[in-house]
Amino acid sequence: MLSALCKLIFKIVGWKAIDYSERLTAYHPPVTKFVMIVAPHTSNWDFMVALIARYILGYGNNTKFLGKHTLFKPPYGWLFYALGGTPVNRTQHNNLTEQVAAKFAQATGELGVVIAPEGTRKYTNQWKKGFYYIALKANVPILPVCIDYKNKVISVHPPFFPSGNAEADIAQLKKYYRKDMALYPEHYASGESAELMLEK
């Protein structure tokens, strides 16, 4: 029912959702746990587009997204929890990598964690590396998801298995993304500078 409603919404607004990952079943063993990165992230609309596509493509019941802890406060906090959100307090120096990796270890079924690698809607010259180290620590692949406002397409790409070389791997992942995909291209974190600032 929810999937049908989301498909109708996308049809009305002229968007498409495409899954190039082959639903992860083509891999041996099949991929059941993953970190899903969604970019470019330059607008509040990104959340809505990704949320709708999540249900259209069948990821709605097994994915959790990380969000600012302030989003989960009353009066609308219950809604973000209901949509699969997990609050993150960026002001506390806790080890998020260890916490999320532990959730993967404890999960007995499918689990995907959705993260915006830019970490902000405003311009930044780098991606935050937390998503990468979570995937590396949990020994799970990364699924790149592109929100393309120019062509009104959101696409999920094949799993990328991190090698441990953060700089090289993130540079490879960024090849899926372009500045002109963003709703506000001037805010896109292209990372085209020589320094990716990937200090651990």
N, CA, C and O of each residue as an XYZ file, in Angstrom:
800
protein
N       0.834     -1.203      0.000
C       0.000      0.000      0.000
C       0.870      1.254      0.000
O       0.660      2.158     -0.809
N       1.849      1.309      0.908
C       2.727      2.464      0.996
C       3.585      2.590     -0.251
O       3.813      3.691     -0.751
N       4.059      1.452     -0.751
C       4.862      1.456     -1.966
C       4.060      1.992     -3.148
O       4.578      2.768     -3.952
N       2.807      1.583     -3.254
C       1.945      2.042     -4.347
C       1.706      3.546     -4.256
O       1.700      4.242     -5.272
N       1.511      4.041     -3.044
C       1.301      5.473     -2.840
C       2.545      6.262     -3.243
O       2.444      7.304     -3.891
N       3.708      5.764     -2.860
C       4.957      6.441     -3.203
C       5.186      6.444     -4.716
O       5.665      7.435     -5.268
N       4.847      5.346     -5.383
C       4.970      5.286     -6.840
C       4.053      6.306     -7.500
O       4.422      6.935     -8.493
N       2.860      6.466     -6.946
C       1.905      7.441     -7.483
C       2.443      8.866     -7.313
O       2.332      9.690     -8.221
N       3.019      9.146     -6.157
C       3.576     10.472     -5.904
C       4.692     10.775     -6.898
O       4.741     11.862     -7.473
N       5.583      9.815     -7.097
C       6.685     10.020     -8.037
C       6.170     10.210     -9.458
O       6.713     11.016    -10.214
N       5.138      9.481     -9.819
C       4.574      9.609    -11.159
C       3.979     10.996    -11.359
O       4.143     11.599    -12.420
N       3.292     11.498    -10.346
C       2.654     12.816    -10.435
C       3.703     13.917    -10.585
O       3.532     14.836    -11.385
N       4.786     13.825     -9.817
C       5.800     14.877     -9.851
C       6.861     14.644    -10.929
O       7.753     15.471    -11.117
N       6.759     13.511    -11.636
C       7.653     13.269    -12.760
C       9.020     12.716    -12.417
O       9.963     12.867    -13.193
N       9.141     12.065    -11.245
C      10.408     11.471    -10.843
C      10.451      9.979    -11.164
O       9.412      9.341    -11.341
N      11.662      9.432    -11.236
C      11.869      8.000    -11.404
C      12.834      7.496    -10.339
O      13.732      8.220     -9.908
N      12.640      6.256     -9.921
C      13.551      5.600     -8.985
C      14.104      4.355     -9.671
O      13.341      3.496    -10.113
N      15.421      4.257     -9.760
C      16.067      3.157    -10.478
C      17.057      2.450     -9.561
O      17.858      3.094     -8.884
N      16.996      1.135     -9.545
C      17.892      0.337     -8.707
C      18.850     -0.447     -9.597
O      18.463     -1.440    -10.214
N      20.102      0.003     -9.660
C      21.130     -0.680    -10.437
C      21.843     -1.748     -9.620
O      22.715     -2.451    -10.131
N      21.474     -1.867     -8.360
C      22.168     -2.822     -7.487
C      21.649     -4.242     -7.648
O      22.165     -5.165     -7.018
N      20.619     -4.430     -8.498
C      20.010     -5.738     -8.728
C      19.487     -6.328     -7.423
O      19.507     -7.539     -7.204
N      19.011     -5.408     -6.552
C      18.451     -5.802     -5.251
C      19.418     -6.656     -4.449
O      19.018     -7.359     -3.521
N      20.689     -6.589     -4.812
C      21.773     -7.188     -4.024
C      21.775     -8.709     -4.048
O      22.622     -9.337     -3.413
N      20.845     -9.301     -4.766
C      20.746    -10.765     -4.756
C      21.730    -11.434     -5.707
O      21.930    -12.647     -5.643
N      22.348    -10.648     -6.592
C      23.270    -11.232     -7.565
C      24.628    -11.539     -6.946
O      25.472    -12.169     -7.584
N      24.842    -11.104     -5.724
C      26.138    -11.294     -5.073
C      26.127    -12.580     -4.245
O      25.083    -13.011     -3.754
N      27.282    -13.169     -4.104
C      27.399    -14.449     -3.399
C      28.405    -14.324     -2.256
O      29.605    -14.187     -2.496
N      27.918    -14.370     -1.013
C      26.511    -14.465     -0.642
C      25.779    -13.153     -0.898
O      26.420    -12.112     -1.037
N      24.445    -13.182     -0.964
C      23.678    -11.954     -1.199
C      23.970    -10.909     -0.125
O      24.183    -11.249      1.039
N      23.980     -9.642     -0.518
C      24.243     -8.548      0.415
C      22.975     -8.264      1.218
O      21.938     -7.929      0.647
N      23.060     -8.395      2.522
C      21.905     -8.139      3.381
C      22.142     -6.995      4.359
O      21.202     -6.505      4.985
N      23.412     -6.565      4.495
C      23.741     -5.452      5.381
C      24.613     -4.470      4.609
O      25.516     -4.880      3.880
N      24.350     -3.188      4.764
C      25.070     -2.198      3.969
C      24.918     -0.808      4.569
O      23.996     -0.532      5.336
N      25.863      0.066      4.189
C      25.758      1.497      4.471
C      25.359      2.168      3.166
O      26.053      2.032      2.159
N      24.255      2.883      3.180
C      23.747      3.556      1.986
C      24.055      5.050      2.090
O      23.590      5.718      3.013
N      24.841      5.573      1.144
C      25.164      7.002      1.174
C      24.326      7.735      0.123
O      24.249      7.314     -1.031
N      23.703      8.832      0.542
C      22.810      9.599     -0.325
C      23.394     10.984     -0.548
O      23.652     11.713      0.410
N      23.602     11.350     -1.807
C      24.168     12.649     -2.164
C      23.714     12.997     -3.592
O      23.245     12.109     -4.303
N      23.837     14.242     -4.027
C      24.209     15.415     -3.257
C      23.128     15.781     -2.225
O      21.938     15.549     -2.443
N      23.568     16.352     -1.112
C      22.636     16.766     -0.065
C      22.751     18.278      0.107
O      23.641     18.769      0.801
N      21.833     19.013     -0.539
C      21.891     20.480     -0.485
C      20.553     21.100     -0.098
O      20.427     22.324     -0.062
N      19.542     20.257      0.196
C      18.202     20.781      0.460
C      17.430     19.858      1.389
O      17.708     18.661      1.462
N      16.460     20.422      2.096
C      15.573     19.603      2.918
C      14.736     18.658      2.066
O      14.267     17.633      2.560
N      14.545     18.990      0.797
C      13.764     18.136     -0.101
C      14.450     16.798     -0.346
O      13.795     15.817     -0.697
N      15.763     16.758     -0.162
C      16.497     15.505     -0.389
C      15.933     14.380      0.461
O      15.806     13.243      0.006
N      15.598     14.709      1.700
C      15.065     13.707      2.622
C      13.765     13.119      2.099
O      13.569     11.904      2.133
N      12.870     13.988      1.610
C      11.574     13.522      1.122
C      11.725     12.662     -0.125
O      11.088     11.616     -0.253
N      12.578     13.116     -1.047
C      12.802     12.352     -2.282
C      13.362     10.967     -1.963
O      12.892      9.962     -2.496
N      14.374     10.925     -1.087
C      15.000      9.656     -0.729
C      14.037      8.754      0.034
O      14.036      7.537     -0.152
N      13.221      9.355      0.890
C      12.270      8.581      1.679
C      11.249      7.891      0.781
O      10.956      6.708      0.956
N      10.716      8.626     -0.167
C       9.733      8.050     -1.094
C      10.370      6.944     -1.931
O       9.792      5.871     -2.101
N      11.570      7.217     -2.453
C      12.255      6.221     -3.277
C      12.586      4.964     -2.489
O      12.598      3.862     -3.036
N      12.853      5.139     -1.206
C      13.191      3.990     -0.351
C      12.082      2.957     -0.350
O      12.344      1.754     -0.383
N      10.850      3.424     -0.312
C       9.713      2.498     -0.309
C       9.412      1.969     -1.711
O       8.991      0.822     -1.864
N       9.622      2.787     -2.720
C       9.397      2.325     -4.093
C      10.338      1.176     -4.433
O       9.929      0.204     -5.068
N      11.595      1.282     -4.015
C      12.609      0.298     -4.376
C      12.711     -0.867     -3.397
O      13.533     -1.765     -3.576
N      11.873     -0.849     -2.362
C      11.815     -1.989     -1.460
C      12.796     -1.963     -0.313
O      13.021     -2.993      0.323
N      13.393     -0.806     -0.026
C      14.333     -0.708      1.089
C      13.677     -0.154      2.355
O      14.332     -0.017      3.388
N      12.413      0.157      2.272
C      11.749      0.861      3.364
C      11.699      0.148      4.690
O      11.741      0.800      5.733
N      11.611     -1.157      4.689
C      11.434     -1.903      5.937
C      12.742     -2.329      6.596
O      12.733     -2.801      7.733
N      13.864     -2.170      5.900
C      15.116     -2.683      6.463
C      16.235     -1.644      6.486
O      17.408     -1.991      6.625
N      15.867     -0.359      6.348
C      16.890      0.680      6.401
C      16.587      1.693      7.499
O      15.428      2.014      7.761
N      17.633      2.187      8.129
C      17.532      3.207      9.159
C      18.383      4.398      8.727
O      19.468      4.218      8.174
N      17.898      5.605      8.975
C      18.698      6.764      8.633
C      19.163      7.474      9.901
O      18.465      7.487     10.915
N      20.349      8.060      9.825
C      20.897      8.816     10.936
C      20.534     10.286     10.744
O      20.695     10.828      9.651
N      20.048     10.928     11.797
C      19.656     12.323     11.707
C      20.044     13.101     12.942
O      20.311     12.521     13.995
N      20.076     14.423     12.811
C      20.392     15.272     13.962
C      19.423     14.991     15.104
O      18.222     14.834     14.881
N      19.942     14.928     16.314
C      19.104     14.574     17.457
C      17.963     15.560     17.664
O      16.934     15.205     18.240
N      18.135     16.797     17.200
C      17.091     17.807     17.375
C      15.831     17.478     16.573
O      14.738     17.935     16.910
N      15.987     16.688     15.517
C      14.821     16.310     14.706
C      13.883     15.381     15.460
O      12.705     15.270     15.119
N      14.401     14.714     16.481
C      13.636     13.680     17.171
C      12.967     14.187     18.451
O      12.446     13.406     19.247
N      12.993     15.497     18.632
C      12.339     16.093     19.787
C      10.875     16.381     19.475
O      10.508     16.479     18.304
N      10.021     16.522     20.507
C       8.620     16.882     20.289
C       8.536     18.231     19.558
O       9.442     19.051     19.706
N       7.480     18.483     18.777
C       6.287     17.635     18.680
C       6.332     16.604     17.555
O       5.432     15.770     17.453
N       7.382     16.648     16.691
C       7.376     15.772     15.519
C       8.400     14.642     15.596
O       8.583     13.898     14.633
N       9.057     14.516     16.730
C      10.086     13.487     16.859
C       9.578     12.084     16.604
O      10.278     11.261     16.014
N       8.358     11.808     17.049
C       7.782     10.472     16.869
C       7.727     10.075     15.392
O       7.871      8.904     15.043
N       7.511     11.091     14.522
C       7.392     10.814     13.093
C       8.719     10.326     12.524
O       8.747      9.384     11.731
N       9.817     10.960     12.922
C      11.131     10.552     12.418
C      11.510      9.163     12.931
O      12.143      8.388     12.214
N      11.126      8.849     14.160
C      11.335      7.495     14.663
C      10.526      6.490     13.841
O      11.030      5.429     13.472
N       9.263      6.837     13.557
C       8.377      5.947     12.809
C       8.878      5.702     11.389
O       8.632      4.641     10.816
N       9.581      6.681     10.822
C      10.106      6.551      9.462
C      11.432      5.806      9.412
O      12.011      5.615      8.343
N      11.907      5.387     10.585
C      13.140      4.604     10.616
C      14.367      5.394     11.009
O      15.490      4.991     10.708
N      14.166      6.518     11.681
C      15.286      7.364     12.051
C      15.989      6.935     13.321
O      15.387      6.328     14.207
N      17.267      7.258     13.399
C      18.076      7.053     14.593
C      18.792      8.361     14.901
O      19.556      8.845     14.067
N      18.564      8.952     16.087
C      19.162     10.262     16.386
C      20.663     10.197     16.626
O      21.175      9.235     17.198
N      21.357     11.239     16.177
C      22.798     11.360     16.376
C      23.068     12.728     16.994
O      22.676     13.757     16.445
N      23.741     12.727     18.142
C      24.094     13.980     18.806
C      25.513     14.362     18.410
O      26.478     13.794     18.922
N      25.640     15.316     17.506
C      26.949     15.692     16.991
C      27.766     16.502     17.986
O      28.964     16.709     17.791
N      27.121     16.958     19.048
C      27.842     17.772     20.030
C      28.573     16.911     21.048
O      29.389     17.413     21.821
N      28.283     15.615     21.048
C      28.924     14.712     21.998
C      30.036     13.934     21.315
O      29.890     13.498     20.173
N      31.130     13.764     22.011
C      32.275     13.069     21.434
C      32.167     11.558     21.693
O      33.055     10.945     22.286
N      31.072     10.993     21.238
C      30.920      9.547     21.412
C      31.383      8.836     20.147
O      31.497      9.455     19.089
N      31.643      7.567     20.253
C      32.173      6.807     19.128
C      31.034      6.243     18.296
O      30.593      5.113     18.503
N      30.570      7.041     17.361
C      29.443      6.644     16.521
C      29.790      5.419     15.671
O      28.951      4.548     15.443
N      31.038      5.371     15.208
C      31.456      4.239     14.384
C      31.268      2.926     15.126
O      30.730      1.969     14.570
N      31.703      2.876     16.362
C      31.587      1.657     17.163
C      30.123      1.312     17.429
O      29.733      0.145     17.384
N      29.319      2.336     17.706
C      27.911      2.105     18.015
C      27.160      1.519     16.826
O      26.410      0.554     16.973
N      27.361      2.102     15.652
C      26.646      1.620     14.470
C      27.177      0.263     14.034
O      26.402     -0.593     13.607
N      28.486      0.053     14.134
C      29.055     -1.255     13.801
C      28.481     -2.334     14.698
O      28.249     -3.461     14.260
N      28.249     -1.980     15.978
C      27.653     -2.934     16.914
C      26.227     -3.282     16.507
O      25.795     -4.423     16.669
N      25.492     -2.301     15.978
C      24.122     -2.567     15.523
C      24.128     -3.557     14.365
O      23.261     -4.427     14.283
N      25.110     -3.425     13.465
C      25.226     -4.381     12.363
C      25.536     -5.772     12.901
O      24.970     -6.759     12.431
N      26.421     -5.855     13.871
C      26.813     -7.146     14.439
C      25.636     -7.828     15.133
O      25.519     -9.054     15.116
N      24.766     -7.019     15.744
C      23.633     -7.561     16.491
C      22.455     -7.922     15.591
O      21.603     -8.726     15.970
N      22.408     -7.334     14.410
C      21.267     -7.570     13.513
C      21.293     -8.991     12.976
O      22.317     -9.456     12.476
N      20.169     -9.675     13.081
C      20.079    -11.051     12.600
C      19.509    -11.125     11.186
O      19.647    -12.144     10.509
N      18.866    -10.040     10.741
C      18.305    -10.011      9.398
C      18.944     -8.905      8.574
O      20.086     -8.515      8.817
N      18.198     -8.405      7.601
C      18.702     -7.334      6.755
C      18.774     -6.024      7.536
O      17.922     -5.741      8.379
N      19.797     -5.236      7.245
C      19.932     -3.929      7.874
C      20.738     -3.005      6.967
O      21.840     -3.343      6.534
N      20.175     -1.841      6.690
C      20.891     -0.810      5.952
C      20.858      0.471      6.757
O      19.824      0.822      7.324
N      21.972      1.171      6.812
C      22.039      2.456      7.502
C      22.276      3.535      6.454
O      23.244      3.473      5.697
N      21.388      4.523      6.414
C      21.434      5.579      5.404
C      22.119      6.817      5.983
O      21.745      7.295      7.054
N      23.115      7.328      5.277
C      23.892      8.475      5.742
C      24.121      9.444      4.586
O      24.385      9.022      3.460
N      24.018     10.749      4.866
C      24.410     11.774      3.908
C      25.881     12.094      4.154
O      26.200     12.697      5.179
N      26.782     11.718      3.264
C      28.219     11.852      3.532
C      28.687     13.297      3.691
O      29.714     13.548      4.322
N      27.949     14.241      3.129
C      28.337     15.641      3.292
C      28.078     16.132      4.716
O      28.766     17.026      5.208
N      27.087     15.544      5.366
C      26.810     15.877      6.751
C      26.139     17.207      6.967
O      25.879     17.581      8.111
N      25.850     17.936      5.909
C      25.218     19.243      6.008
C      24.636     19.619      4.653
O      25.081     19.125      3.617
N      23.625     20.509      4.667
C      23.061     21.003      3.415
C      23.868     22.177      2.879
O      23.761     22.519      1.701
N      24.674     22.794      3.736
C      25.478     23.942      3.325
C      26.746     23.468      2.631
O      27.112     22.294      2.696
N      27.410     24.415      1.962
C      28.635     24.045      1.258
C      29.716     23.582      2.224
O      29.921     24.174      3.284
N      30.394     22.525      1.842
C      31.577     22.067      2.552
C      32.523     21.493      1.508
O      32.072     20.957      0.495
N      33.818     21.597      1.738
C      34.762     21.118      0.720
C      35.149     19.667      0.921
O      36.114     19.192      0.323
N      34.419     18.970      1.743
C      34.763     17.573      1.984
C      33.535     16.762      2.361
O      32.521     17.308      2.795
N      33.641     15.462      2.191
C      32.668     14.534      2.750
C      33.162     14.143      4.134
O      34.363     13.989      4.357
N      32.237     13.986      5.046
C      32.607     13.429      6.346
C      32.883     11.939      6.154
O      32.185     11.266      5.395
N      33.875     11.442      6.826
C      34.337     10.075      6.567
C      33.695      9.020      7.448
O      34.018      7.837      7.340
N      32.775      9.445      8.333
C      32.181      8.493      9.260
C      31.539      7.300      8.585
O      31.700      6.168      9.042
N      30.800      7.540      7.481
C      30.127      6.447      6.780
C      31.125      5.391      6.335
O      30.841      4.194      6.368
N      32.304      5.854      5.915
C      33.314      4.931      5.390
C      33.849      4.022      6.488
O      33.970      2.811      6.303
N      34.169      4.621      7.636
C      34.735      3.833      8.717
C      33.697      2.942      9.390
O      34.037      1.908      9.966
N      32.426      3.350      9.316
C      31.362      2.468      9.804
C      31.314      1.214      8.945
O      31.272      0.099      9.465
N      31.320      1.399      7.620
C      31.281      0.255      6.701
C      32.504     -0.635      6.881
O      32.404     -1.862      6.871
N      33.662      0.005      7.045
C      34.897     -0.761      7.200
C      34.883     -1.557      8.496
O      35.234     -2.737      8.508
N      34.477     -0.914      9.589
C      34.438     -1.567     10.887
C      33.417     -2.704     10.915
O      33.670     -3.761     11.494
N      32.268     -2.479     10.289
C      31.201     -3.481     10.298
C      31.378     -4.537      9.217
O      30.635     -5.519      9.177
N      32.370     -4.337      8.332
C      32.624     -5.271      7.236
C      31.398     -5.416      6.326
O      30.978     -6.520      5.980
N      30.846     -4.261      5.955
C      29.692     -4.243      5.055
C      29.999     -3.314      3.886
O      30.825     -2.411      4.019
N      29.346     -3.522      2.739
C      29.593     -2.660      1.584
C      28.857     -1.321      1.688
O      27.993     -1.125      2.543
N      29.227     -0.421      0.796
C      28.607      0.899      0.698
C      27.770      0.943     -0.575
O      28.257      0.592     -1.649
N      26.513      1.373     -0.461
C      25.650      1.535     -1.626
C      25.528      3.019     -1.954
O      24.942      3.766     -1.172
N      26.069      3.471     -3.100
C      25.921      4.871     -3.482
C      24.507      5.148     -4.030
O      24.007      4.419     -4.887
N      23.886      6.202     -3.523
C      22.560      6.616     -3.990
C      22.666      8.058     -4.479
O      23.120      8.938     -3.747
N      22.247      8.291     -5.713
C      22.330      9.618     -6.320
C      20.947     10.244     -6.431
O      20.010      9.617     -6.925
N      20.824     11.492     -5.966
C      19.604     12.267     -6.171
C      19.896     13.278     -7.269
O      20.655     14.227     -7.072
N      19.289     13.065     -8.412
C      19.546     13.897     -9.589
C      18.323     14.770     -9.876
O      17.371     14.333    -10.523
N      18.367     16.015     -9.380
C      17.239     16.922     -9.589
C      17.142     17.372    -11.044
O      16.051     17.669    -11.530
N      18.266     17.423    -11.734
C      18.271     17.872    -13.126
C      17.431     16.959    -13.996
O      16.673     17.425    -14.846
N      17.565     15.647    -13.784
C      16.827     14.668    -14.590
C      15.676     14.017    -13.836
O      14.987     13.155    -14.382
N      15.459     14.425    -12.574
C      14.400     13.885    -11.727
C      14.507     12.359    -11.603
O      13.548     11.624    -11.837
N      15.690     11.924    -11.231
C      15.960     10.489    -11.068
C      16.723     10.283     -9.761
O      17.668     11.016     -9.467
N      16.315      9.291     -8.984
C      17.109      8.846     -7.846
C      17.528      7.410     -8.136
O      16.691      6.572     -8.472
N      18.812      7.130     -8.007
C      19.326      5.822     -8.416
C      20.202      5.205     -7.343
O      20.970      5.889     -6.666
N      20.066      3.890     -7.204
C      20.882      3.102     -6.277
C      21.890      2.310     -7.101
O      21.511      1.636     -8.059
N      23.162      2.384     -6.742
C      24.213      1.749     -7.524
C      24.789      0.525     -6.809
O      24.546      0.337     -5.617
N      25.550     -0.307     -7.526
C      26.044     -1.565     -6.945
C      26.891     -1.357     -5.700
O      27.496     -0.299     -5.530
N      26.938     -2.353     -4.833
C      27.708     -2.259     -3.597
C      29.196     -2.014     -3.868
O      29.782     -2.583     -4.789
N      29.777     -1.160     -3.048
C      31.208     -0.883     -3.113
C      31.825     -1.393     -1.812
O      31.422     -0.985     -0.723
N      32.795     -2.275     -1.935
C      33.415     -2.875     -0.758
C      34.695     -2.115     -0.406
O      35.656     -2.146     -1.174
N      34.721     -1.433      0.745
C      35.880     -0.612      1.098
C      37.143     -1.434      1.261
O      37.120     -2.547      1.787
N      38.261     -0.855      0.791
C      39.548     -1.556      0.822
C      40.376     -1.211      2.049
O      41.316     -1.927      2.396
N      40.021     -0.100      2.709
C      40.834      0.390      3.809
C      41.606      1.635      3.422
O      42.120      2.342      4.290
N      41.695      1.916      2.117
C      42.327      3.139      1.621
C      41.221      4.180      1.452
O      40.601      4.267      0.392
N      40.980      4.964      2.493
C      39.841      5.874      2.511
C      39.897      6.886      1.382
O      38.898      7.109      0.700
N      41.047      7.499      1.179
C      41.153      8.551      0.168
C      40.832      8.018     -1.223
O      40.067      8.637     -1.962
N      41.407      6.878     -1.586
C      41.187      6.298     -2.908
C      39.749      5.819     -3.069
O      39.134      6.024     -4.115
N      39.220      5.184     -2.038
C      37.864      4.645     -2.126
C      36.812      5.748     -2.217
O      35.869      5.639     -3.000
N      36.966      6.810     -1.423
C      35.989      7.894     -1.461
C      36.067      8.632     -2.792
O      35.045      9.066     -3.324
N      37.265      8.775     -3.324
C      37.405      9.380     -4.651
C      36.670      8.543     -5.699
O      36.066      9.092     -6.621
N      36.722      7.232     -5.560
C      36.023      6.336     -6.485
C      34.516      6.471     -6.333
O      33.794      6.506     -7.329
N      34.033      6.546     -5.099
C      32.599      6.692     -4.852
C      32.062      8.007     -5.408
O      30.935      8.062     -5.901
N      32.863      9.059     -5.330
C      32.415     10.372     -5.791
C      32.197     10.439     -7.295
O      31.577     11.377     -7.795
N      32.708      9.441     -8.019
C      32.519      9.428     -9.469
C      31.058      9.238     -9.865
O      30.673      9.533    -10.996
N      30.246      8.743     -8.930
C      28.818      8.575     -9.218
C      28.079      9.917     -9.192
O      26.964     10.021     -9.703
N      28.690     10.932     -8.604
C      27.977     12.175     -8.321
C      28.521     13.344     -9.138
O      29.713     13.417     -9.439
N      27.607     14.262     -9.490
C      27.986     15.469    -10.207
C      27.351     16.684     -9.547
O      26.294     16.585     -8.924
N      27.988     17.800     -9.686
C      27.496     19.048     -9.107
C      26.125     19.417     -9.644
O      25.278     19.919     -8.905
N      25.902     19.164    -10.951
C      24.628     19.584    -11.553
C      23.452     18.700    -11.145
O      22.313     18.980    -11.520
N      23.711     17.639    -10.384
C      22.618     16.823     -9.857
C      21.887     17.537     -8.721
O      20.688     17.340     -8.523
N      22.611     18.357     -7.987
C      22.090     18.953     -6.764
C      20.995     19.973     -7.034
O      20.983     20.627     -8.077
N      20.080     20.100     -6.087
C      19.059     21.140     -6.197
C      19.714     22.516     -6.117
O      19.309     23.452     -6.807
N      20.736     22.623     -5.262
C      21.511     23.857     -5.144
C      22.979     23.519     -5.414
O      23.742     23.274     -4.479
N      23.373     23.504     -6.683
C      24.732     23.072     -7.049
C      25.847     23.824     -6.333
O      26.922     23.269     -6.107
N      25.600     25.085     -5.975
C      26.640     25.870     -5.315
C      26.969     25.349     -3.917
O      27.989     25.718     -3.334
N      26.094     24.482     -3.379
C      26.327     23.917     -2.056
C      26.970     22.531     -2.114
O      27.288     21.953     -1.074
N      27.159     22.003     -3.305
C      27.640     20.628     -3.414
C      29.099     20.499     -3.012
O      29.942     21.293     -3.430
N      29.390     19.497     -2.200
C      30.761     19.218     -1.756
C      31.454     18.358     -2.793
O      31.465     17.132     -2.683
N      32.035     18.998     -3.801
C      32.643     18.248     -4.896
C      33.922     17.539     -4.480
O      34.244     16.469     -4.996
N      34.659     18.147     -3.535
C      35.911     17.536     -3.101
C      36.939     17.497     -4.198
O      37.812     16.629     -4.190
N      36.864     18.423     -5.154
C      37.788     18.407     -6.278
C      39.147     19.011     -5.937
O      40.074     18.953     -6.744
N      39.268     19.593     -4.735
C      40.549     20.164     -4.343
C      41.559     19.059     -4.107
O      41.185     17.896     -3.951
N      42.803     19.403     -4.082
C      43.865     18.401     -3.936
C      43.771     17.705     -2.592
O      44.082     16.520     -2.478
N      43.341     18.443     -1.571
C      43.251     17.859     -0.250
C      41.810     17.459      0.058
O      40.925     18.314      0.079
N      41.567     16.188      0.293
C      40.234     15.730      0.638
C      39.996     15.808      2.147
O      38.887     15.565      2.621
N      41.048     16.149      2.895
C      40.929     16.328      4.334
C      40.322     15.107      5.006
O      39.334     15.212      5.733
N      40.914     13.962      4.757
C      40.373     12.707      5.258
C      41.111     12.222      6.494
O      41.342     11.024      6.656
N      41.475     13.143      7.355
C      42.160     12.712      8.553
C      41.221     11.877      9.407
O      40.037     12.189      9.540
N      41.737     10.865      9.955
C      40.914      9.932     10.714
C      40.639     10.484     12.102
O      39.957      9.839     12.898
